[in-house]
């Protein structure tokens, strides 16, 4: 996976650099491909999603807030933004079957604070705020994440915005628009999130095999520092 190009495309994720070792980035993307494969177990991206159409825990209000957050983290520029990468569907799959109860409940509880924070500050739900207002709030969430990372007595990975960022990044770079933005040629008829890459496409010597040579974690997403 072309991590350097990913960083150039993102510039800064929510105002801060994408702090992620190359191996961790590749591992996160490999895990994301497994999540996408589980969304379409028969390999047909045009088929209905596996399981219920929406995780019962990811309500319409939460999904709307998540999509609006993702659209600030990776906005549309000269390349498509996160809103076009199916972030909501990806997070639905995570909440519905990939996160353990503790991680899911913590993430959803944090997501539930977004609209109240926006209403208190700007008098509207987060998704209804202006781009400038949403950017301001996301900057504050990100500043808190940075503060937690710098505090040895705190765990930044338990803060909901840590998950919001890594879920957004993973969803984007395992989507068709994300792969195109990275410079991959999609020659198949329709996008398959789990389609294997050739060594040349994956940016590794041919002796290393495909981008799927290493087995990513089956459940909880690998830790990273987006």
PyMOL commands that place a pseudoatom at each C-alpha (Angstrom):
pseudoatom trace, name=CA, resn=UNK, resi=1, chain=A, elem=C, hetatm=0, pos=[0.000, 0.000, 0.000]
pseudoatom trace, name=CA, resn=UNK, resi=2, chain=A, elem=C, hetatm=0, pos=[1.355, 3.405, -0.979]
pseudoatom trace, name=CA, resn=UNK, resi=3, chain=A, elem=C, hetatm=0, pos=[1.547, 5.009, 2.461]
pseudoatom trace, name=CA, resn=UNK, resi=4, chain=A, elem=C, hetatm=0, pos=[3.596, 7.998, 1.284]
pseudoatom trace, name=CA, resn=UNK, resi=5, chain=A, elem=C, hetatm=0, pos=[1.034, 8.869, -1.365]
pseudoatom trace, name=CA, resn=UNK, resi=6, chain=A, elem=C, hetatm=0, pos=[-1.712, 8.388, 1.222]
pseudoatom trace, name=CA, resn=UNK, resi=7, chain=A, elem=C, hetatm=0, pos=[-0.048, 10.950, 3.475]
pseudoatom trace, name=CA, resn=UNK, resi=8, chain=A, elem=C, hetatm=0, pos=[0.326, 13.394, 0.580]
pseudoatom trace, name=CA, resn=UNK, resi=9, chain=A, elem=C, hetatm=0, pos=[-3.339, 12.955, -0.318]
pseudoatom trace, name=CA, resn=UNK, resi=10, chain=A, elem=C, hetatm=0, pos=[-4.454, 13.522, 3.251]
pseudoatom trace, name=CA, resn=UNK, resi=11, chain=A, elem=C, hetatm=0, pos=[-1.990, 16.319, 3.953]
pseudoatom trace, name=CA, resn=UNK, resi=12, chain=A, elem=C, hetatm=0, pos=[-3.051, 16.437, 7.577]
pseudoatom trace, name=CA, resn=UNK, resi=13, chain=A, elem=C, hetatm=0, pos=[-5.812, 14.313, 9.020]
pseudoatom trace, name=CA, resn=UNK, resi=14, chain=A, elem=C, hetatm=0, pos=[-8.092, 16.647, 10.961]
pseudoatom trace, name=CA, resn=UNK, resi=15, chain=A, elem=C, hetatm=0, pos=[-5.287, 19.186, 11.128]
pseudoatom trace, name=CA, resn=UNK, resi=16, chain=A, elem=C, hetatm=0, pos=[-2.543, 16.880, 12.394]
pseudoatom trace, name=CA, resn=UNK, resi=17, chain=A, elem=C, hetatm=0, pos=[-0.044, 14.666, 10.558]
pseudoatom trace, name=CA, resn=UNK, resi=18, chain=A, elem=C, hetatm=0, pos=[-0.896, 11.057, 9.832]
pseudoatom trace, name=CA, resn=UNK, resi=19, chain=A, elem=C, hetatm=0, pos=[1.278, 9.458, 12.508]
pseudoatom trace, name=CA, resn=UNK, resi=20, chain=A, elem=C, hetatm=0, pos=[1.365, 5.825, 11.488]
pseudoatom trace, name=CA, resn=UNK, resi=21, chain=A, elem=C, hetatm=0, pos=[4.311, 3.496, 10.855]
pseudoatom trace, name=CA, resn=UNK, resi=22, chain=A, elem=C, hetatm=0, pos=[4.280, 1.878, 7.430]
pseudoatom trace, name=CA, resn=UNK, resi=23, chain=A, elem=C, hetatm=0, pos=[3.653, -1.588, 8.837]
pseudoatom trace, name=CA, resn=UNK, resi=24, chain=A, elem=C, hetatm=0, pos=[0.750, -0.387, 10.957]
pseudoatom trace, name=CA, resn=UNK, resi=25, chain=A, elem=C, hetatm=0, pos=[-0.823, 1.356, 7.962]
pseudoatom trace, name=CA, resn=UNK, resi=26, chain=A, elem=C, hetatm=0, pos=[-0.572, -1.774, 5.829]
pseudoatom trace, name=CA, resn=UNK, resi=27, chain=A, elem=C, hetatm=0, pos=[-1.977, -3.881, 8.661]
pseudoatom trace, name=CA, resn=UNK, resi=28, chain=A, elem=C, hetatm=0, pos=[-4.905, -1.515, 9.164]
pseudoatom trace, name=CA, resn=UNK, resi=29, chain=A, elem=C, hetatm=0, pos=[-5.746, -1.559, 5.457]
pseudoatom trace, name=CA, resn=UNK, resi=30, chain=A, elem=C, hetatm=0, pos=[-5.449, -5.360, 5.284]
pseudoatom trace, name=CA, resn=UNK, resi=31, chain=A, elem=C, hetatm=0, pos=[-7.869, -5.601, 8.213]
pseudoatom trace, name=CA, resn=UNK, resi=32, chain=A, elem=C, hetatm=0, pos=[-10.217, -3.162, 6.477]
pseudoatom trace, name=CA, resn=UNK, resi=33, chain=A, elem=C, hetatm=0, pos=[-10.249, -5.358, 3.389]
pseudoatom trace, name=CA, resn=UNK, resi=34, chain=A, elem=C, hetatm=0, pos=[-11.392, -8.274, 5.547]
pseudoatom trace, name=CA, resn=UNK, resi=35, chain=A, elem=C, hetatm=0, pos=[-14.218, -6.143, 6.920]
pseudoatom trace, name=CA, resn=UNK, resi=36, chain=A, elem=C, hetatm=0, pos=[-15.302, -5.183, 3.409]
pseudoatom trace, name=CA, resn=UNK, resi=37, chain=A, elem=C, hetatm=0, pos=[-15.148, -8.816, 2.314]
pseudoatom trace, name=CA, resn=UNK, resi=38, chain=A, elem=C, hetatm=0, pos=[-17.502, -9.727, 5.169]
pseudoatom trace, name=CA, resn=UNK, resi=39, chain=A, elem=C, hetatm=0, pos=[-19.957, -7.108, 3.926]
pseudoatom trace, name=CA, resn=UNK, resi=40, chain=A, elem=C, hetatm=0, pos=[-20.259, -9.021, 0.627]
pseudoatom trace, name=CA, resn=UNK, resi=41, chain=A, elem=C, hetatm=0, pos=[-19.509, -12.670, 1.511]
pseudoatom trace, name=CA, resn=UNK, resi=42, chain=A, elem=C, hetatm=0, pos=[-20.352, -13.897, -2.005]
pseudoatom trace, name=CA, resn=UNK, resi=43, chain=A, elem=C, hetatm=0, pos=[-17.876, -11.511, -3.587]
pseudoatom trace, name=CA, resn=UNK, resi=44, chain=A, elem=C, hetatm=0, pos=[-20.593, -9.551, -5.380]
pseudoatom trace, name=CA, resn=UNK, resi=45, chain=A, elem=C, hetatm=0, pos=[-20.519, -5.854, -4.415]
pseudoatom trace, name=CA, resn=UNK, resi=46, chain=A, elem=C, hetatm=0, pos=[-23.944, -5.391, -6.051]
pseudoatom trace, name=CA, resn=UNK, resi=47, chain=A, elem=C, hetatm=0, pos=[-25.555, -7.972, -3.761]
pseudoatom trace, name=CA, resn=UNK, resi=48, chain=A, elem=C, hetatm=0, pos=[-27.362, -6.903, -0.566]
pseudoatom trace, name=CA, resn=UNK, resi=49, chain=A, elem=C, hetatm=0, pos=[-25.102, -6.387, 2.430]
pseudoatom trace, name=CA, resn=UNK, resi=50, chain=A, elem=C, hetatm=0, pos=[-24.700, -9.356, 4.737]
pseudoatom trace, name=CA, resn=UNK, resi=51, chain=A, elem=C, hetatm=0, pos=[-26.921, -9.259, 7.811]
pseudoatom trace, name=CA, resn=UNK, resi=52, chain=A, elem=C, hetatm=0, pos=[-29.412, -6.475, 8.523]
pseudoatom trace, name=CA, resn=UNK, resi=53, chain=A, elem=C, hetatm=0, pos=[-29.276, -3.382, 6.284]
pseudoatom trace, name=CA, resn=UNK, resi=54, chain=A, elem=C, hetatm=0, pos=[-28.079, -1.313, 9.225]
pseudoatom trace, name=CA, resn=UNK, resi=55, chain=A, elem=C, hetatm=0, pos=[-26.691, -2.282, 12.592]
pseudoatom trace, name=CA, resn=UNK, resi=56, chain=A, elem=C, hetatm=0, pos=[-29.374, -1.623, 15.166]
pseudoatom trace, name=CA, resn=UNK, resi=57, chain=A, elem=C, hetatm=0, pos=[-26.819, 0.163, 17.339]
pseudoatom trace, name=CA, resn=UNK, resi=58, chain=A, elem=C, hetatm=0, pos=[-25.784, 2.554, 14.561]
pseudoatom trace, name=CA, resn=UNK, resi=59, chain=A, elem=C, hetatm=0, pos=[-28.939, 4.663, 14.424]
pseudoatom trace, name=CA, resn=UNK, resi=60, chain=A, elem=C, hetatm=0, pos=[-29.656, 7.025, 11.564]
pseudoatom trace, name=CA, resn=UNK, resi=61, chain=A, elem=C, hetatm=0, pos=[-28.608, 9.961, 13.752]
pseudoatom trace, name=CA, resn=UNK, resi=62, chain=A, elem=C, hetatm=0, pos=[-25.296, 8.319, 14.642]
pseudoatom trace, name=CA, resn=UNK, resi=63, chain=A, elem=C, hetatm=0, pos=[-24.635, 7.353, 11.029]
pseudoatom trace, name=CA, resn=UNK, resi=64, chain=A, elem=C, hetatm=0, pos=[-25.301, 10.926, 9.924]
pseudoatom trace, name=CA, resn=UNK, resi=65, chain=A, elem=C, hetatm=0, pos=[-22.877, 12.295, 12.514]
pseudoatom trace, name=CA, resn=UNK, resi=66, chain=A, elem=C, hetatm=0, pos=[-20.229, 9.721, 11.552]
pseudoatom trace, name=CA, resn=UNK, resi=67, chain=A, elem=C, hetatm=0, pos=[-20.466, 10.569, 7.867]
pseudoatom trace, name=CA, resn=UNK, resi=68, chain=A, elem=C, hetatm=0, pos=[-20.222, 14.293, 8.600]
pseudoatom trace, name=CA, resn=UNK, resi=69, chain=A, elem=C, hetatm=0, pos=[-17.148, 13.716, 10.787]
pseudoatom trace, name=CA, resn=UNK, resi=70, chain=A, elem=C, hetatm=0, pos=[-15.511, 11.601, 8.090]
pseudoatom trace, name=CA, resn=UNK, resi=71, chain=A, elem=C, hetatm=0, pos=[-16.202, 14.265, 5.487]
pseudoatom trace, name=CA, resn=UNK, resi=72, chain=A, elem=C, hetatm=0, pos=[-14.235, 16.798, 7.540]
pseudoatom trace, name=CA, resn=UNK, resi=73, chain=A, elem=C, hetatm=0, pos=[-11.383, 14.349, 8.201]
pseudoatom trace, name=CA, resn=UNK, resi=74, chain=A, elem=C, hetatm=0, pos=[-11.003, 13.523, 4.484]
pseudoatom trace, name=CA, resn=UNK, resi=75, chain=A, elem=C, hetatm=0, pos=[-12.825, 16.257, 2.545]
pseudoatom trace, name=CA, resn=UNK, resi=76, chain=A, elem=C, hetatm=0, pos=[-13.345, 16.315, -1.183]
pseudoatom trace, name=CA, resn=UNK, resi=77, chain=A, elem=C, hetatm=0, pos=[-10.527, 18.180, -2.931]
pseudoatom trace, name=CA, resn=UNK, resi=78, chain=A, elem=C, hetatm=0, pos=[-9.096, 17.211, -6.306]
pseudoatom trace, name=CA, resn=UNK, resi=79, chain=A, elem=C, hetatm=0, pos=[-9.808, 13.651, -5.171]
pseudoatom trace, name=CA, resn=UNK, resi=80, chain=A, elem=C, hetatm=0, pos=[-13.091, 12.287, -3.761]
pseudoatom trace, name=CA, resn=UNK, resi=81, chain=A, elem=C, hetatm=0, pos=[-13.672, 12.677, -0.043]
pseudoatom trace, name=CA, resn=UNK, resi=82, chain=A, elem=C, hetatm=0, pos=[-14.676, 10.175, 2.614]
pseudoatom trace, name=CA, resn=UNK, resi=83, chain=A, elem=C, hetatm=0, pos=[-18.382, 10.707, 1.946]
pseudoatom trace, name=CA, resn=UNK, resi=84, chain=A, elem=C, hetatm=0, pos=[-17.959, 8.886, -1.378]
pseudoatom trace, name=CA, resn=UNK, resi=85, chain=A, elem=C, hetatm=0, pos=[-16.078, 5.961, 0.159]
pseudoatom trace, name=CA, resn=UNK, resi=86, chain=A, elem=C, hetatm=0, pos=[-18.990, 4.252, 1.900]
pseudoatom trace, name=CA, resn=UNK, resi=87, chain=A, elem=C, hetatm=0, pos=[-17.785, 5.116, 5.400]
pseudoatom trace, name=CA, resn=UNK, resi=88, chain=A, elem=C, hetatm=0, pos=[-21.233, 4.700, 6.953]
pseudoatom trace, name=CA, resn=UNK, resi=89, chain=A, elem=C, hetatm=0, pos=[-21.678, 1.210, 5.498]
pseudoatom trace, name=CA, resn=UNK, resi=90, chain=A, elem=C, hetatm=0, pos=[-18.180, 0.272, 6.662]
pseudoatom trace, name=CA, resn=UNK, resi=91, chain=A, elem=C, hetatm=0, pos=[-18.823, 1.463, 10.221]
pseudoatom trace, name=CA, resn=UNK, resi=92, chain=A, elem=C, hetatm=0, pos=[-22.186, -0.324, 10.188]
pseudoatom trace, name=CA, resn=UNK, resi=93, chain=A, elem=C, hetatm=0, pos=[-20.338, -3.577, 9.487]
pseudoatom trace, name=CA, resn=UNK, resi=94, chain=A, elem=C, hetatm=0, pos=[-17.862, -2.835, 12.280]
pseudoatom trace, name=CA, resn=UNK, resi=95, chain=A, elem=C, hetatm=0, pos=[-20.534, -2.104, 14.858]
pseudoatom trace, name=CA, resn=UNK, resi=96, chain=A, elem=C, hetatm=0, pos=[-22.662, -5.024, 13.760]
pseudoatom trace, name=CA, resn=UNK, resi=97, chain=A, elem=C, hetatm=0, pos=[-20.047, -7.735, 13.960]
pseudoatom trace, name=CA, resn=UNK, resi=98, chain=A, elem=C, hetatm=0, pos=[-16.409, -6.713, 14.321]
pseudoatom trace, name=CA, resn=UNK, resi=99, chain=A, elem=C, hetatm=0, pos=[-16.115, -4.724, 17.546]
pseudoatom trace, name=CA, resn=UNK, resi=100, chain=A, elem=C, hetatm=0, pos=[-16.384, -6.386, 20.927]
pseudoatom trace, name=CA, resn=UNK, resi=101, chain=A, elem=C, hetatm=0, pos=[-19.094, -5.109, 23.256]
pseudoatom trace, name=CA, resn=UNK, resi=102, chain=A, elem=C, hetatm=0, pos=[-16.799, -2.805, 25.227]
pseudoatom trace, name=CA, resn=UNK, resi=103, chain=A, elem=C, hetatm=0, pos=[-15.225, -1.181, 22.166]
pseudoatom trace, name=CA, resn=UNK, resi=104, chain=A, elem=C, hetatm=0, pos=[-18.592, -0.831, 20.434]
pseudoatom trace, name=CA, resn=UNK, resi=105, chain=A, elem=C, hetatm=0, pos=[-20.300, 0.733, 23.449]
pseudoatom trace, name=CA, resn=UNK, resi=106, chain=A, elem=C, hetatm=0, pos=[-17.421, 3.154, 24.033]
pseudoatom trace, name=CA, resn=UNK, resi=107, chain=A, elem=C, hetatm=0, pos=[-17.370, 4.220, 20.385]
pseudoatom trace, name=CA, resn=UNK, resi=108, chain=A, elem=C, hetatm=0, pos=[-21.134, 4.727, 20.192]
pseudoatom trace, name=CA, resn=UNK, resi=109, chain=A, elem=C, hetatm=0, pos=[-21.229, 6.605, 23.497]
pseudoatom trace, name=CA, resn=UNK, resi=110, chain=A, elem=C, hetatm=0, pos=[-18.588, 8.974, 22.152]
pseudoatom trace, name=CA, resn=UNK, resi=111, chain=A, elem=C, hetatm=0, pos=[-20.455, 9.384, 18.880]
pseudoatom trace, name=CA, resn=UNK, resi=112, chain=A, elem=C, hetatm=0, pos=[-23.527, 10.352, 20.902]
pseudoatom trace, name=CA, resn=UNK, resi=113, chain=A, elem=C, hetatm=0, pos=[-21.648, 13.376, 22.291]
pseudoatom trace, name=CA, resn=UNK, resi=114, chain=A, elem=C, hetatm=0, pos=[-21.076, 14.944, 18.871]
pseudoatom trace, name=CA, resn=UNK, resi=115, chain=A, elem=C, hetatm=0, pos=[-24.548, 16.365, 18.201]
pseudoatom trace, name=CA, resn=UNK, resi=116, chain=A, elem=C, hetatm=0, pos=[-25.017, 17.737, 21.755]
pseudoatom trace, name=CA, resn=UNK, resi=117, chain=A, elem=C, hetatm=0, pos=[-21.624, 19.459, 21.496]
pseudoatom trace, name=CA, resn=UNK, resi=118, chain=A, elem=C, hetatm=0, pos=[-22.629, 21.005, 18.173]
pseudoatom trace, name=CA, resn=UNK, resi=119, chain=A, elem=C, hetatm=0, pos=[-26.031, 22.114, 19.465]
pseudoatom trace, name=CA, resn=UNK, resi=120, chain=A, elem=C, hetatm=0, pos=[-24.491, 23.691, 22.557]
pseudoatom trace, name=CA, resn=UNK, resi=121, chain=A, elem=C, hetatm=0, pos=[-21.967, 25.607, 20.485]
pseudoatom trace, name=CA, resn=UNK, resi=122, chain=A, elem=C, hetatm=0, pos=[-23.821, 26.369, 17.268]
pseudoatom trace, name=CA, resn=UNK, resi=123, chain=A, elem=C, hetatm=0, pos=[-27.492, 25.531, 17.868]
pseudoatom trace, name=CA, resn=UNK, resi=124, chain=A, elem=C, hetatm=0, pos=[-27.669, 22.714, 15.307]
pseudoatom trace, name=CA, resn=UNK, resi=125, chain=A, elem=C, hetatm=0, pos=[-26.795, 19.046, 14.931]
pseudoatom trace, name=CA, resn=UNK, resi=126, chain=A, elem=C, hetatm=0, pos=[-23.239, 18.462, 13.743]
pseudoatom trace, name=CA, resn=UNK, resi=127, chain=A, elem=C, hetatm=0, pos=[-24.230, 17.497, 10.194]
pseudoatom trace, name=CA, resn=UNK, resi=128, chain=A, elem=C, hetatm=0, pos=[-26.333, 20.668, 9.898]
pseudoatom trace, name=CA, resn=UNK, resi=129, chain=A, elem=C, hetatm=0, pos=[-23.506, 22.999, 10.922]
pseudoatom trace, name=CA, resn=UNK, resi=130, chain=A, elem=C, hetatm=0, pos=[-21.441, 24.887, 8.378]
pseudoatom trace, name=CA, resn=UNK, resi=131, chain=A, elem=C, hetatm=0, pos=[-18.172, 23.412, 7.163]
pseudoatom trace, name=CA, resn=UNK, resi=132, chain=A, elem=C, hetatm=0, pos=[-16.307, 25.993, 9.222]
pseudoatom trace, name=CA, resn=UNK, resi=133, chain=A, elem=C, hetatm=0, pos=[-18.246, 25.100, 12.373]
pseudoatom trace, name=CA, resn=UNK, resi=134, chain=A, elem=C, hetatm=0, pos=[-17.750, 21.360, 11.858]
pseudoatom trace, name=CA, resn=UNK, resi=135, chain=A, elem=C, hetatm=0, pos=[-14.051, 21.900, 11.210]
pseudoatom trace, name=CA, resn=UNK, resi=136, chain=A, elem=C, hetatm=0, pos=[-13.761, 23.848, 14.459]
pseudoatom trace, name=CA, resn=UNK, resi=137, chain=A, elem=C, hetatm=0, pos=[-15.349, 21.055, 16.496]
pseudoatom trace, name=CA, resn=UNK, resi=138, chain=A, elem=C, hetatm=0, pos=[-13.287, 18.356, 14.795]
pseudoatom trace, name=CA, resn=UNK, resi=139, chain=A, elem=C, hetatm=0, pos=[-10.188, 20.393, 15.593]
pseudoatom trace, name=CA, resn=UNK, resi=140, chain=A, elem=C, hetatm=0, pos=[-11.174, 20.357, 19.256]
pseudoatom trace, name=CA, resn=UNK, resi=141, chain=A, elem=C, hetatm=0, pos=[-11.790, 16.595, 19.229]
pseudoatom trace, name=CA, resn=UNK, resi=142, chain=A, elem=C, hetatm=0, pos=[-8.399, 16.123, 17.607]
pseudoatom trace, name=CA, resn=UNK, resi=143, chain=A, elem=C, hetatm=0, pos=[-6.673, 18.427, 20.096]
pseudoatom trace, name=CA, resn=UNK, resi=144, chain=A, elem=C, hetatm=0, pos=[-8.071, 16.318, 22.916]
pseudoatom trace, name=CA, resn=UNK, resi=145, chain=A, elem=C, hetatm=0, pos=[-6.753, 13.190, 21.204]
pseudoatom trace, name=CA, resn=UNK, resi=146, chain=A, elem=C, hetatm=0, pos=[-3.295, 14.744, 20.969]
pseudoatom trace, name=CA, resn=UNK, resi=147, chain=A, elem=C, hetatm=0, pos=[-3.448, 15.738, 24.638]
pseudoatom trace, name=CA, resn=UNK, resi=148, chain=A, elem=C, hetatm=0, pos=[-4.340, 12.186, 25.649]
pseudoatom trace, name=CA, resn=UNK, resi=149, chain=A, elem=C, hetatm=0, pos=[-1.449, 10.787, 23.601]
pseudoatom trace, name=CA, resn=UNK, resi=150, chain=A, elem=C, hetatm=0, pos=[0.965, 13.048, 25.444]
pseudoatom trace, name=CA, resn=UNK, resi=151, chain=A, elem=C, hetatm=0, pos=[-0.364, 12.107, 28.894]
pseudoatom trace, name=CA, resn=UNK, resi=152, chain=A, elem=C, hetatm=0, pos=[1.272, 8.890, 30.159]
pseudoatom trace, name=CA, resn=UNK, resi=153, chain=A, elem=C, hetatm=0, pos=[-1.640, 8.340, 32.532]
pseudoatom trace, name=CA, resn=UNK, resi=154, chain=A, elem=C, hetatm=0, pos=[-4.250, 8.392, 29.768]
pseudoatom trace, name=CA, resn=UNK, resi=155, chain=A, elem=C, hetatm=0, pos=[-5.133, 5.991, 26.954]
pseudoatom trace, name=CA, resn=UNK, resi=156, chain=A, elem=C, hetatm=0, pos=[-5.763, 7.850, 23.717]
pseudoatom trace, name=CA, resn=UNK, resi=157, chain=A, elem=C, hetatm=0, pos=[-7.033, 4.676, 22.047]
pseudoatom trace, name=CA, resn=UNK, resi=158, chain=A, elem=C, hetatm=0, pos=[-10.043, 4.711, 24.368]
pseudoatom trace, name=CA, resn=UNK, resi=159, chain=A, elem=C, hetatm=0, pos=[-11.161, 8.150, 23.158]
pseudoatom trace, name=CA, resn=UNK, resi=160, chain=A, elem=C, hetatm=0, pos=[-13.917, 7.863, 20.559]
pseudoatom trace, name=CA, resn=UNK, resi=161, chain=A, elem=C, hetatm=0, pos=[-12.241, 10.215, 18.070]
pseudoatom trace, name=CA, resn=UNK, resi=162, chain=A, elem=C, hetatm=0, pos=[-9.286, 7.826, 17.845]
pseudoatom trace, name=CA, resn=UNK, resi=163, chain=A, elem=C, hetatm=0, pos=[-11.717, 5.276, 16.419]
pseudoatom trace, name=CA, resn=UNK, resi=164, chain=A, elem=C, hetatm=0, pos=[-13.504, 7.825, 14.247]
pseudoatom trace, name=CA, resn=UNK, resi=165, chain=A, elem=C, hetatm=0, pos=[-10.208, 8.683, 12.540]
pseudoatom trace, name=CA, resn=UNK, resi=166, chain=A, elem=C, hetatm=0, pos=[-8.881, 5.161, 12.056]
pseudoatom trace, name=CA, resn=UNK, resi=167, chain=A, elem=C, hetatm=0, pos=[-12.269, 3.870, 10.855]
pseudoatom trace, name=CA, resn=UNK, resi=168, chain=A, elem=C, hetatm=0, pos=[-12.469, 6.746, 8.374]
pseudoatom trace, name=CA, resn=UNK, resi=169, chain=A, elem=C, hetatm=0, pos=[-8.931, 6.188, 7.082]
pseudoatom trace, name=CA, resn=UNK, resi=170, chain=A, elem=C, hetatm=0, pos=[-9.458, 2.431, 6.799]
pseudoatom trace, name=CA, resn=UNK, resi=171, chain=A, elem=C, hetatm=0, pos=[-12.801, 2.784, 5.030]
pseudoatom trace, name=CA, resn=UNK, resi=172, chain=A, elem=C, hetatm=0, pos=[-11.356, 5.303, 2.591]
pseudoatom trace, name=CA, resn=UNK, resi=173, chain=A, elem=C, hetatm=0, pos=[-8.244, 3.387, 1.584]
pseudoatom trace, name=CA, resn=UNK, resi=174, chain=A, elem=C, hetatm=0, pos=[-10.134, 0.118, 1.101]
pseudoatom trace, name=CA, resn=UNK, resi=175, chain=A, elem=C, hetatm=0, pos=[-12.791, 1.735, -1.097]
pseudoatom trace, name=CA, resn=UNK, resi=176, chain=A, elem=C, hetatm=0, pos=[-12.796, 2.119, -4.849]
pseudoatom trace, name=CA, resn=UNK, resi=177, chain=A, elem=C, hetatm=0, pos=[-12.351, 5.891, -4.652]
pseudoatom trace, name=CA, resn=UNK, resi=178, chain=A, elem=C, hetatm=0, pos=[-9.482, 5.475, -2.193]
pseudoatom trace, name=CA, resn=UNK, resi=179, chain=A, elem=C, hetatm=0, pos=[-7.669, 2.976, -4.392]
pseudoatom trace, name=CA, resn=UNK, resi=180, chain=A, elem=C, hetatm=0, pos=[-8.098, 5.223, -7.415]
pseudoatom trace, name=CA, resn=UNK, resi=181, chain=A, elem=C, hetatm=0, pos=[-6.776, 8.179, -5.403]
pseudoatom trace, name=CA, resn=UNK, resi=182, chain=A, elem=C, hetatm=0, pos=[-3.723, 6.096, -4.525]
pseudoatom trace, name=CA, resn=UNK, resi=183, chain=A, elem=C, hetatm=0, pos=[-3.107, 5.491, -8.215]
pseudoatom trace, name=CA, resn=UNK, resi=184, chain=A, elem=C, hetatm=0, pos=[-4.275, 1.892, -8.536]
pseudoatom trace, name=CA, resn=UNK, resi=185, chain=A, elem=C, hetatm=0, pos=[-5.955, 0.884, -11.790]
pseudoatom trace, name=CA, resn=UNK, resi=186, chain=A, elem=C, hetatm=0, pos=[-9.276, -0.815, -11.172]
pseudoatom trace, name=CA, resn=UNK, resi=187, chain=A, elem=C, hetatm=0, pos=[-9.552, -3.113, -14.174]
pseudoatom trace, name=CA, resn=UNK, resi=188, chain=A, elem=C, hetatm=0, pos=[-12.272, -5.389, -12.776]
pseudoatom trace, name=CA, resn=UNK, resi=189, chain=A, elem=C, hetatm=0, pos=[-15.888, -4.874, -13.804]
pseudoatom trace, name=CA, resn=UNK, resi=190, chain=A, elem=C, hetatm=0, pos=[-17.007, -3.770, -10.358]
pseudoatom trace, name=CA, resn=UNK, resi=191, chain=A, elem=C, hetatm=0, pos=[-15.141, -3.025, -7.173]
pseudoatom trace, name=CA, resn=UNK, resi=192, chain=A, elem=C, hetatm=0, pos=[-14.284, -5.886, -4.822]
pseudoatom trace, name=CA, resn=UNK, resi=193, chain=A, elem=C, hetatm=0, pos=[-12.899, -4.739, -1.497]
pseudoatom trace, name=CA, resn=UNK, resi=194, chain=A, elem=C, hetatm=0, pos=[-10.994, -7.994, -1.020]
pseudoatom trace, name=CA, resn=UNK, resi=195, chain=A, elem=C, hetatm=0, pos=[-9.559, -8.256, -4.541]
pseudoatom trace, name=CA, resn=UNK, resi=196, chain=A, elem=C, hetatm=0, pos=[-5.885, -9.305, -4.318]
pseudoatom trace, name=CA, resn=UNK, resi=197, chain=A, elem=C, hetatm=0, pos=[-3.238, -6.937, -5.649]
pseudoatom trace, name=CA, resn=UNK, resi=198, chain=A, elem=C, hetatm=0, pos=[-0.268, -7.953, -7.747]
pseudoatom trace, name=CA, resn=UNK, resi=199, chain=A, elem=C, hetatm=0, pos=[3.171, -7.338, -6.183]
pseudoatom trace, name=CA, resn=UNK, resi=200, chain=A, elem=C, hetatm=0, pos=[3.690, -4.385, -8.538]
pseudoatom trace, name=CA, resn=UNK, resi=201, chain=A, elem=C, hetatm=0, pos=[0.349, -2.831, -7.553]
pseudoatom trace, name=CA, resn=UNK, resi=202, chain=A, elem=C, hetatm=0, pos=[1.106, -3.397, -3.893]
pseudoatom trace, name=CA, resn=UNK, resi=203, chain=A, elem=C, hetatm=0, pos=[4.485, -1.714, -4.258]
pseudoatom trace, name=CA, resn=UNK, resi=204, chain=A, elem=C, hetatm=0, pos=[6.527, -4.665, -3.000]
pseudoatom trace, name=CA, resn=UNK, resi=205, chain=A, elem=C, hetatm=0, pos=[9.147, -6.865, -4.703]
pseudoatom trace, name=CA, resn=UNK, resi=206, chain=A, elem=C, hetatm=0, pos=[7.662, -9.877, -6.480]
pseudoatom trace, name=CA, resn=UNK, resi=207, chain=A, elem=C, hetatm=0, pos=[9.318, -12.250, -4.017]
pseudoatom trace, name=CA, resn=UNK, resi=208, chain=A, elem=C, hetatm=0, pos=[7.062, -10.905, -1.291]
pseudoatom trace, name=CA, resn=UNK, resi=209, chain=A, elem=C, hetatm=0, pos=[3.886, -12.157, -2.931]
pseudoatom trace, name=CA, resn=UNK, resi=210, chain=A, elem=C, hetatm=0, pos=[0.614, -10.277, -2.851]
pseudoatom trace, name=CA, resn=UNK, resi=211, chain=A, elem=C, hetatm=0, pos=[-0.529, -7.586, -0.452]
pseudoatom trace, name=CA, resn=UNK, resi=212, chain=A, elem=C, hetatm=0, pos=[-2.492, -10.289, 1.350]
pseudoatom trace, name=CA, resn=UNK, resi=213, chain=A, elem=C, hetatm=0, pos=[0.518, -12.403, 2.218]
pseudoatom trace, name=CA, resn=UNK, resi=214, chain=A, elem=C, hetatm=0, pos=[0.330, -11.531, 5.906]
pseudoatom trace, name=CA, resn=UNK, resi=215, chain=A, elem=C, hetatm=0, pos=[-2.773, -12.410, 7.863]
pseudoatom trace, name=CA, resn=UNK, resi=216, chain=A, elem=C, hetatm=0, pos=[-4.398, -9.432, 9.602]
pseudoatom trace, name=CA, resn=UNK, resi=217, chain=A, elem=C, hetatm=0, pos=[-6.281, -9.724, 12.872]
pseudoatom trace, name=CA, resn=UNK, resi=218, chain=A, elem=C, hetatm=0, pos=[-9.664, -11.343, 12.455]
pseudoatom trace, name=CA, resn=UNK, resi=219, chain=A, elem=C, hetatm=0, pos=[-11.608, -9.167, 14.850]
pseudoatom trace, name=CA, resn=UNK, resi=220, chain=A, elem=C, hetatm=0, pos=[-10.689, -6.021, 16.721]
pseudoatom trace, name=CA, resn=UNK, resi=221, chain=A, elem=C, hetatm=0, pos=[-8.910, -3.507, 14.448]
pseudoatom trace, name=CA, resn=UNK, resi=222, chain=A, elem=C, hetatm=0, pos=[-5.140, -3.226, 14.863]
pseudoatom trace, name=CA, resn=UNK, resi=223, chain=A, elem=C, hetatm=0, pos=[-3.959, -0.280, 16.897]
pseudoatom trace, name=CA, resn=UNK, resi=224, chain=A, elem=C, hetatm=0, pos=[-2.645, 2.706, 14.972]
pseudoatom trace, name=CA, resn=UNK, resi=225, chain=A, elem=C, hetatm=0, pos=[-2.109, 6.407, 15.557]
pseudoatom trace, name=CA, resn=UNK, resi=226, chain=A, elem=C, hetatm=0, pos=[-3.964, 8.348, 12.869]
for i in range(1, 226): cmd.bond("trace and resi %d" % i, "trace and resi %d" % (i + 1))
show_as sticks, trace
zoom trace
